Amino acid sequence: MPFRPQRPLGRHFTDGTGRGWSRHTENAKRSSGTSRPATAHNSVAKSSAIMFLGTLTSRVLGLIRSPILLGAIVGMTSPAANSFDVANKLPNLIYMVVVGGLVNAVLVPAIVRATKASDDGGAAFINKLLTMAIVFLGAVTVVLTLAAPIVVKVFAATMSHEWYSLTVAFAYWCLPQIFFYGLYTVLGQILNARESFGPYMWAPVLNNIVAVVGMMAMLAIYGGFDSATASDSGIWTGDRIAMLGGVSTLGIVAQALILIWPMRRLGIRFTLDFQWRGAGLGSAGRASWWILLTMVVGMIPTVALSNAAASATNRAETLGIPFEQVAGNFAYTTAYTIYSIPTSLIVVSVATAMFTRLARHAAEADMVSMRKDMSKTLRMVSTLMALCTVWMIVLAVPVSRVLAASISAAEVVTLSRVVIAMCLGLVGVAAVNVLNRGYYATEDTRRAFLINLPFQVIGLVGYALCAFLPPVWIVVGIGLVMSITNTGAAFALGRGLSQRMGGIDGAKLFSSHAKLLGISFVTFVVGELLMQVITRVWAVDASVLLAAASIVIVAPILGLVYVGLMKLLRMEELESLEGPARALLRKFGIKK
């Protein structure tokens, strides 16, 4: 998966992008005046299209990389797949807590201020910042890499000894990614501050190209996954471990270092500067305390989740249950990738576009406009995500087959169960994304943290209890806990924000969501009847072509049923979606 180093506004790590873009773009528009509005609008539209295409390209390549190629190498539900998944996720998770919050919540605003306020365009500050980042990231990476056995034990204490040892071996190769994740983020945000948005969004494409080429070479050398040796850790020799772990890390290295070229083109020449006193980060760090605390606390349920998922495969091996029937860490990650596609491509885009307006309303104490925009955004996002929920649940098996083309039919069914469990909470996690933007716009991060905290605790307890389920249902249970906590958090956050804003148009929100629930149920029934007919004729869990054909047939029909029912009920949300739909078509070059 392509990496996006920003903390999501839901309960788990996702790959949202664009928050910095909207802030910097708005600042640029304010500073540039209004003498050339058409030029400014065209520039923003061009930047938006470049970033969208970069994200889309990276996601497509990311799906080819994992789960398709990675599934061909290690399978979907094998112990080796879980070992590599845990090891390769560690740098991302640790970076997000140890470094990512500091970079995104503290350094980005400081870069913008220094760039605008200093006579040298922020050159001195950038030198200090990069020097500090290199030293700090380097120290953290070295310490954590040396402590790989301890780090792995935290996230995979339930693994058997042989697979724990393999995970540690992978971790030695993967943990150095922390340094390059951090470097990529700092360099990218420096470029964003100079309004050079494209390189930061397109760099992950290079990461995925490197990984795809490396994994194809690995398949040529070692061959594909063999279920007959799935329980034998001895086939993972040192060179094989080094190639898989090294290829993954090399992609992150390329992703970071490629940004040096656009920086030099902008005239940024880096020199080491250890004069850090007075760099201007102290006050920003104190102001970001609640955001950083939210991220640290959010890691605790993630640890419980990782251990519960690891225990599923370990218990299945002990009980003699076939691995293909039991989802583990890699199946969870793959399901999460599928589940997060609507959120990253739809919700983050809508919420980011609204964030600047919400912040402006909050700054002007215009609660009437803020309530109106918040209600409209919530209803718009829920309308889209309810349809996505129906699509993902009805088409879970064919979607899983298409996006994980290299796995067995039994693994497709196993994966689809987890996807369905997660997707039940799509509307909830979408609302959490939007509502958290409201808290950030009013700079009330403390309240957002306190409201989210009980649901972090519920998630922690829920994931721990899932470990006691039969192995086949452990990761499915994790997906259901995610859905429940995200939905509950949406209600709590909405209530808290309503109190702060003096209302949030509750009657209209309730009416709209009640109608969407009924429409979704009817559309789901239609979809299930269609899939019953199709699966009697086609083995969509075994054929990529037939799975794709079923998606092409069923998805448009469900869309028409959904929209038709909205028209029948005269829902005004349908009209509010026309603008975003046209904008999306324009990004693909379709003039509407």
N, C-alpha and C positions, 0 to 999 in steps of 0.2 A: 504494500500500500504506500502511496506517496505521503510524505510527512508534511503536516501543517502545524507549525509550532505555536498554536494559540490554545488557551484553555477553553473548552466548550462551556456552555451555560447550562447544560443538563447535568446528569449525575455521573457521566463516564467520559472517557477521553474520546473525542471525535476530531474530525479534521475540518474545522471551520476556517474560513479565510475572509479577509476584506475589512475587518474592523479598523485596522490602521489606515486603509485606503480611504474610507469615508471621512475619517477625521482630518487627514492631511489634505484631501481634496477640498473639504469645506474650508479649511484654513486658507488654501490657495485661492479659492474663489473670493473670500473676504478681502484678502490682501491685494487682489488684482483689480478691484473696482468693477464697474459695470459698463465700461466703455466698449468692450468687445464680448458681449454675452454669447454670441453665436460661436465664436472661436473657443471660448471656455467650455461651452456645452459640447462641442465636437471633440475637444480634448478629453473631457471626462468620458464621453461615450466611447472614444477610441481606447482609452485605458481600461474601461470596463470590459470591452470586447476582448482585448488582449488577455486580461486576467481570466475571464470566463473560459476562453479557448485553452489557456494554459492548464487550468484546473481540470477541464474535461479531458484533454489529451493525457494528462498525468493519471487520471482515474482509469481511463481505458487501459493504459499500459500497466497500471498497478494491478488491475484485475488479471491481465495476462501473466504478470509476474507471480501474483498470489491472489487467488488460490490455484490457477490453472497449472502453471509450471511447477510451483512448489508442491502442489498436490501430486503431480506426476513423479516428483522426487521422493517425497516422504509419506504420501497418502494423506487422507483427511483425518482419520481417527486413530492412527497408530501411535504408540508411545514415542517414537522418534519425532513424529510431527508435533506432538505436545512439547517435547524437550526443546526443539528449535523455536517453537512459537514463544515459549516463556523467555528463552534467552534473548531472542530478537526484539521482544517487547520491552525488556528491562531498560535499555537506554532511553527509549521514548518516554516511559513512565517516570523514570528517575529525573530525566532532563526537565520534564514538565513541572515537577515539584521543586527540585533544587535550583533550577536555573530559569525555566520558562516563565514562571510567574514574575520573577524579577525583571526579565528582559521586556516582556510585553506590558506589564503594569507600571514599571518604573522607568526603564531606559528609553522607550519610544517617545513619551512626552518630553523627556530631557533632551533627546536628539533634536526634536523639532524646535524647542526653545533655543538651544545653542546655535542651531543653523540660522535662525532668524535674528537673534540678539547680538551675535558676535561680529566683529569687523572682518574676521577671516572666514566667514561662512561656516563656522563650527569646526574648522580643521583641527585646532588644538584639542577641542573636546573629543573629536573622533579618534585622534591618536591616543588620548588617555583612555577612552572607552575600550578601544580594541586591545590596548596593552593589558588593561585590567581583565578583559574577557579572556584573553589568551592565558594569562597567569591563573585566574580563578578556575576556568574550565579545565585547564591542564591538570591542576592540582586535584580537583574533584574526580576527574576521569582516572588518573593514576591510582588514587586511593580506592575507588570503587572497583576498578578492574582487579587490583590485588586482593580485594575482599570478595571476589566473585563467589566463592563457596558460601559465604554468609548471606550475600544478597540473594542468591538462588534459593537458599534455605527459607528465607522470609516468604518468597512467592511460591515455592513449590515444596513445602515441607512434607506433603502427603505422597510424593513420588517414591517409588521403590529405589533402593540404593543404586542399582545399575543405571536407571534412567536419570536419576539425580546427577550421577557422575557425568553422563553425557550432556546434560543441561549445563553443568559447570564448564565443560570443555567448550561448548558453543558460546557460553557467556564470555569467556576470555577473548574470543574473537569479536563479539558483538558490542561489549561495553565501551570500547574506544569510540563508538559512534557518538557518545555523549558530547565529546569535545566538538565534533563536526556539526552535530545538531545545533549546538550553541553558536558556533561560528557562523553557520548559515543564517541563523535568526538575526544576529547582530548586523552582519553585512547587509542582509536583506532590508532591515529596518533603516539602516543608513541610506540605502538607495531609495526607499519609500519616502524618507524625509526630503530627498532631493527630487521627488516626484518622478522617479524612474521605477515604475511599478512592474513592468513586464518581466525583468530577469528573476525577481523573487518568486513569481508564479510559475515560470517556465523551468527553473532549475531542477525541480523534482522530476521533470520529464527525463533529464539526463540520468538521474539516479535510477529510474526504472529501466532505461535502455541498458545501462551497465549491468543491472541485475538480471534482466531478461537474457542478454547475451551470455552472461556467466552461467546461468541456470541451464540454458540450452547446451552449453559446452559440457556441463556436468552430466546431463542426460546422455550425451554422446559418449562420454568416458565411462560412466558407471552404470548406465541403463536406468530404467524407471523403477518405480516402487513395485515390490513383489510381496504380496500378502503372505506368502509362504515363510518369509523371513521377518515378518513384522514384529515378532516378539524377540528377535535376536539382536541385542545391542552390539554384539561383536562385529557385525558387518560395518559399523561406523569406525573405520580406522582413522588415524590422525590426519592423513592427507584428505580424506573425504570430508571430515569435520572442518578442516582448514579451508577447503574450497567453498563449502556452502556458507560458513560464517564469514570468510574473507570477501566473497562476492557481495554479500549484503552490506558489509561495512564499506567496501570500495565505492558502492553506489552513493552512500552518504558523503564520503570524502569528495567525490566528484560534484555532488550537489552543492557543497559549501564552496569549494575552490573555484568553481566556474564564475562565482559572483565577483571575484577579484578583477576580472576583465572589464565588466561594465563600470566598476568603481574607477578604474584607471581612465576609462573613456570620459568620465565626468570630471576628471582632473583631481581625484582624491589620491594622494600619495601618502602611504602609511609609514610612519617612523615610530619606534618605541618611545614611550613617554611615561616615566614612572612617577611624575609629579601629580599624584592623585588628590592631594588635599585641596579642597575648594572646588572639586569637580561639579558640584551641584546636584549630587544624587541623594544626599542625606534626607532632606525634607520630603522628596518624592517617595523614598523608601518608607518613611513613617506613614505617609498618606495611604500607601498601598497595603497596609498591614492586613486588613480584612480580606482582601483578594488573595493574598499569599496564604493566609490561614485557611481559607476555604479550600485551596488546592491541597494543602498538607492533610487536612482532615479527610478530604475526598480520596486520598490514597489508601486509607485504612479499609474501607469496604472493597477496594480493588484487590488488596492483598487477600482478603477472605474469599473473594470471587475466584481468584487465580488458584488458590489452594483447593477450593471445592471442585473446580473443573479438573484439576490434576488428580484428585482422588477418584473421579469417575473411572478413568482408564485403569488406574491401579487396582481398584476393586473389581472391575470387569475381568482383568487378567487373573486375579485370585479366584474368582467364581467361575471362570471358564466361559464367560460370555463373549461372543465374537466381537472384535474391536469395531467392526463395521456398524454395529447397532448402538454404539455408545459414543456420544459426543464428548470431546475433551477440550483442551485449551485451544487447539488450532481450529476446531469446528466452531467454538465460541467466537474466535476472532474473525473467521470467515463470515459467520452469520451476522456479526456486528458490522462488518464491511458492507454487506448487502443491505442491512437495516438502515445504515446511516446515509445511504445514497440520497433518498428524498430529503433528509434533513440538510445535508451539505449543499445540495444543488438548488433547493427551493427555500427552506426556512432561513438559512443563513443569509441568502441574498435579499430576501424580503426584510428581515430584521435589520440587516446592515443598512439598507436603503432608508429605513424609518428612523434609525438611531440618531442621525444628525437632527432631524426634525424634533424628535422627542427631547433631545438635549437643549435645543433652542427654546422650546416651549418651557422647559424646566427653568432655564436661565432667566426667562422673562416672567416667570411665575404665572404663566398662562395655562392654568389647570383645565380650563374648558377645552382648549385645543388639544391638550395632551390626552385628556380622557377620550376625545373623539378619535384621535389617531391611534391610540392604544386599542380601543374597541374595534376599529376597522381592521387593524393589523391582525389582531387575534382571530377575528372571524374569517379574514382572508386566508390566513395560514391554516386554520382548522378545516376550512373547506377543501383545500388542496391535500392536506395530510389525511383527511378521512378517506378521500378517493384512493390515495396511495396505500392506505391501510387495507382497503378491500382488494386492490390489485395484488399487493404483496402476499396476503393470506390465501386468496384463491389460487394464485399462480406460484405459490412457494416452491412446489416441486419443479416445474419447468424452469423457473428463474434460477433455482439452485443448480439444475443440470447445466444450463447455459453458462453461468458464471463460474462453475467449478467443473469444467468439461472433462477433466482427466480422472475424476474419481469414479468409484463403482456405483451401481444403481442403489445398492443398500445404503451407501454413505450419503447419497443424494436425499433419500428419505429421512435419514437421521438428521442431516443438516437442515432440511426444510422444517422439521418440528421446532428447532431452535429459532429459525427465522420467524415463524408464526408467533411464537411466544413473545419475542421482542417487539414485533410490529403491532401488537395489541396496544402498545404504549406510544405509538408515533404521534398521535394528537397531543398527548401529555407532554412529551419531550419538546415538541414544537412550541407549545404554550410556555414552557419553562424558558426556552430561548428568548422568546419575545418579552416575557415579563421581567426577566433579569435585565434586559436592556433598559426597561423602565426604571429599575432601581439604580442602574449605573448612570442613567441620564440625570437622576436627582441626587447623585453622589451619596446614596444611602446604602453603601455596600455592607455596612454593619447589620442592618436589618435583613438584607438578603441572606447573609451568612447565618444569622440566628434562625430564620425560617427554614432554611435548607438543612440545618443541623439535625433535627429529629428524623428526617428522612434518610440522612446518611446513617444514622444509628439503626433505623428500620432495615435499610439495605444490608448493613453489616450482619445483623441478626438473621435476616432472611437467607443470605448467602451461606452463613454457617450452618443453618438448619437444612439447606438443600443438600449438604454433604451426606445427610443421613437417608436421603431418598434412594430407591433402587438406582444403580448406575446409569441405566438407560434414560432416567428422567432427571438427573442432577442438573445438567446444563439447561435443559428445558425449564426447570424450576428457576434457575438463575435468570433466564429471560423473562419469566413471569414476574419475578421480584423487581426487575428493572422497570417493567411496565407499570406495576402497582406504585412504586415509589415516585416515578416521574409524574404519573397522573395525580397522585396525592400532593406532591410538591406544587403542581400547577394550581390546584385549588387554593392551597395555603398562600402561595405567592400572590395570586390574584386578589385574595381577600386583604392581604397586607397592603398591596399597592392601592387598592380601592380606598382604604382608610386614609392613606397618605394623600391621594389626589382628590378626596371628597366624592368618591364614586367612580364607577368604571362601566356604567351603562349595563348593569347587571341583568335587567329584564330582557334586553335585546340579545345579550350574549347567551342567556339561558335558552331563549326561544330558538335562536339559530342553531345551537348545539343539539337541542332536542330534535329538531328537524333533520339535522345531519346524521344523527344516530339512527333515526328511522329510515332515511334514504340509504344509508350505508348497509343496514341490515337487509333491505329489499334487494339492493345491488349484489350483496354477498350471496343471497339465496339463488339469484339468477346465475351468478358465476359458478356456484357449486353444481348446479344442474348441468351447465354447459360442460364443466370439467368431468362430470360423471360420464357424459356421453363420449367425450374425447378419449378418456383413459380406457374405455372399453374397446376402443379401436386402436389407439396408439400407446406404445410404451414410452411415455414422455420422460420417465425417470432413467431410461437407458439410452436415449438417442438425443443428441444435441439438436439435430435438424428438426425432429418432431416436437421437441420442447419449444424451440424457437417458433415453429409454425403455430403451436397452440397459443403462445403469447400474442402473436400477430393477430390471431383470430379473436381471442377472448378479450384482450385488453380494450380494443376500440368499442366492442359491444358494451362492456361494463361502463366505459366512459360515457357513452351515449345514454345508457339507462340512468346513470347518476345525474348527468346534466339535465335530461328530460324531466326527472323527478324534481330537481331544483326549479326548473321553469314552471312545472305544474303547481308547486307551492309558492311561486312568485318570490323567491328568495333574492333579496337585493345583492347578496354577496356574489352572485353570478356576474353582475355587471362590473363589480369592483375588480374582477379577475381579468377583464378584457385588456386593461393596460399592461399588466405584467406579461400576459400571453403574447401580446404584440411585441413587447420588448424582447422576449425570448426568441420569437421568430426572427426579429431583426438581427439578433446576434448570430443566427445561422444564415444571414443574408437573404431572408425571405421578407420582402416588403409588404407589410399589411397595415 
